Amino acid sequence: MSGHHDSPASVQTALQQSVEVRPVLVALAGQPNVGKSTVFNLLTGLSQHVGNWPGKTVERKEGTFDHNDVTYLLVDLPGTYSLTANSSEEVIAREFIIRERPDVVVALVDAAILERSLYLVAELVALHVPVVVGLNMIDVAEQEGVHIEPEVLEAALGIPVVPMIATKNVGVRELLETVDRVAKGEIVCNPKPPQIRQDHQEVLEQIEELIAGCVPAPYPQPWIALKLLEGDQEVTAMMQECLTEAQWEAVHDVLRAHDDALVAVASGRYEWIGRMIRAAVTRPKAGQIGLTERLDRWATHPFWGLLILAGILGLAFWLTYTVGTPLQDLLDTYVVDGLAELAHAWLAGAPVWLVNLVADGIIGGVGSVLTFLPILLIFFAVMAVLEDVGYMARAAYVMDGFMHLMGLHGKSFLPLFLGFGCNVPAVLGTRVIESRRARLLTILLAPLIPCTARMAVIAILAPAFFGRAAMFVSWGLVLLALLVLALSGIVINRLLFEGRRAAFIMELPLYHLPNGRTIGLLVWQRSISFVKKAGTLILVVSVVIWALSVLPGGDIETSYLARIGRLLEPAGRLMGFDWRLMVALLTSFIAKENSIATLGVLFGTGEEMGLAGTLAAAFSAPTGLAFLVVQMLFVPCIATVAVVRQESGTWRWTLFDLGFLLVVSWAAGIGIYWLATLAGL
Amino acid sequence: MKNRKMRRAARSRSRETTPKNSVVSLTALGVGERGVVVELTGGRGLLSRITSLGFTPGAEVTVVQNFGRGPIIARVRDARIALGRGEANKIQVRR
């Protein structure tokens, strides 16, 4: 390493680095649905980097942009209604502001819901950071009959207010100018933070006196006192650590005597907001019924709402099958097979094992990543459009009662339903669920949804065993999978999450036209992240399983995989499986369809009709049924496992899920086998 | 069936007979009815969430949807919020 220091190139980069100044750090804050991602995408475009906040499964987006020869680093804070520690999002947002001290915080507010969206601003100004308010969606506000004078609001708040319409790129330049001037110190923010409601003033002072001098470094003391009164769990735990036992006792006594203080603090903020907007807002037309409410009469109706939801889902699947599946086939025949042929031609003189490794192992693995993409793109796009338009919240509203039975949230429904197409977007789609617990549970349950690949296997194998009754068997298998999903939801929720029920409180945002740029960037990021993270794992596992199936002799029947299958045979004996069925299950780990190919090789015939006949002759009907059941509930394909790992954030939960599915599929298979045997099938 | 009829009857009765200034829970308001929040009950986590969403004493609330069962939709401070009945029951309003 040390030798490199002298090379001219590295000297030059070192020089450049020392000259380069730190970019101006700007944090983008705002409540959900205020157009934060639109603004973020507009400013950073493709320069953005998507990752996770350290130690959290919350998405962290940052990106750079230049303005007036200055480089800015823009960090998108999670969208939160407040800064009280109700979930990890609020903690991330406030810790970033308190610890990283951004040069400017841009607080985006929705002009059509001004009072409510200023609530976050009321919390931000108490943190003593320079805040610029982006007054977004002024066009929507005008439509709703609300007129706002930004200058008057600015004067009242004591911080700059920039009116804008982010979707039409109006006001974004002005926002940047203002951020620039605040960062340079040309505009000094001088807000007067909100006070606690009058009747609790004394209590607040009491708390402040008790904790004076004991608040750890970057935290402002008045803010800590306020959060203690609000009953913030993180701050309470922190102060309990910092204070002596006697001191904490005193604080605790005051807090216990005023456990209603939380409402007083929130009321104080809303009183402050009321004073700020009194002069700035006029609403001549009160109580008119907007488009959103008219649409919602249908979209959230207990009957019509369900019908609309069914229609939208039908459309999503129609799109998948008419566009996605043919594309998938095209990719398979032209790109994957083409690449394999190319590899054969290129490596003409090379040893056979190398040719096979490249053509079957690596290109096969790459192929399974690649052929996932068309379906993924469509599902990501559907999810992004529904989210951006504002429909997602309505779907959640309509389905909430049903999903709650399983300890899930209304928002779990759509991702799970998309799982019928493919489990991968189902798991990735759980990002719309705010509650961490409901999200994890949805991720764990998603592999139980029968995806198209599983259904394809069932569609080929069911007629082999059951002839004309195959259709009823297939429907029965789907129902079984859904039943198992519902029961698993109830059981996991009871056992692991103590049956807690997430409170159902959710905003129904205004409907608006979808923004192409926002949706496009979202689809792009999700796809890239799938290829990068999940793709690597899929490739590695595919190559390993391929290697196990050809080593040492090049023949699957004498391969290591077959030996593993024979080793595991006793477990399968319980329902009449032999080692070949075990190997078929093992190879389904790469992709579900592989089961068919494996059975074709092992039973000595590639043709489906021939295979069907051989299988029916080799196994009894109960064994066939049990095999179908296990196929249906077995551990998902490696692509799904990869995203479960990615989205749950730990191997612990991923392995738990795999173990759980293994046990459930085996138990169900054995149960069905004995039931069928007893019934004399 | 009978149960539902009784519930509906009870609802309309309560709407007719309760005087104008009475304090009721948010679920008791019919569609289009307005009330002013007077009291909030419930655990700290729930309170923190509903207050930040705009339900604080003095705030005006209009019920947008209420089918007598299932979650309700209420408008508060210009935002439409869907609440489970359990959550809505913890918000006391003066109609």
Interface residues (C-beta under 8 A of the other chain):
Chain A: Y81 S82 T84 N86 A112 I113 L114 E115 R116 Y119 E144 V146 E230 G231 D259 L262 V263 A266 S267 Y270 T292 E293 D296 R297 T300 P302 A393 Y397 D400 G401 A503 F504 I505 M506 E507 L508 P509
Chain B: L40 R44 G45 L46 L47 S48 R49 I50 T51 S52 L53 G54 T56 P57 G58 A59 V64 Q65 F67 G70 P71 I73 V76 R77 D78 A79 R80 I81 A82 L83 G84 G86 E87
